[in-house]
Amino acid sequence: MKARSWCTVLLLGVLAHAVGQGARDQVFKIGGVYFADCKQLVGSEGAVLLNVGDWRGAATDVDMDVRGERGQRMAVVRNGQVVFGDTARYRVQRDDITFVLWDAQTGRVICLLRHWKPDSPRFKRQVNVSLDVFTSDGRVFHCDPEHSDLPAMEMNRTNTFIGKEVGLELE
């Protein structure tokens, strides 16, 4: 990650923490960092990697582009259903508290979303996010609710980013 990006993430974290003291309906926890009211949750070079609507249990809207090792689009999930790609390979399982997208060919869990008791009274609902995805340029991004492989996120743990166009942009 570029030095300027690190500084931007750190500055945004400080500002977001200061501004985000009011109660929020829903927050997403990715790599120890909180994201609320973002138009897009995770993106990569202008592409949507993950976006989630208001948590409504099994009816929650989940949009995701699944990329391969070279960045090629392998599958597309819209409204929680695989609409492009090999539906026998890319499988969705969901219930009132969990959404899972996995690769049945390799057994890899690509996305795990779990409704969780909020870590803070500032949030009414919390969704913990775990991802094991490829970006548009084929890089691997891995995170769970507590950790990520991005050093800048590790530096901003417990910060809350509110109202960003893209909550987490993987450059």
Secondary structure, DSSP 8 states (H G I E B T S, - for coil): --HHHHHHHHHHHHHHHHHTTS-EEEEEEETTEEEES-SEEEEETTEEEEEE-S--GGG--EEEEEE-TTS-EEEEEETTEEEES-TTTEEEEE-SSEEEEEETTT--EEEEEEEE--SSTTEEEEEEEEEEEE-TTS-EEEE-SS-BS-HHHHHTTT-EEES-SEEEE--
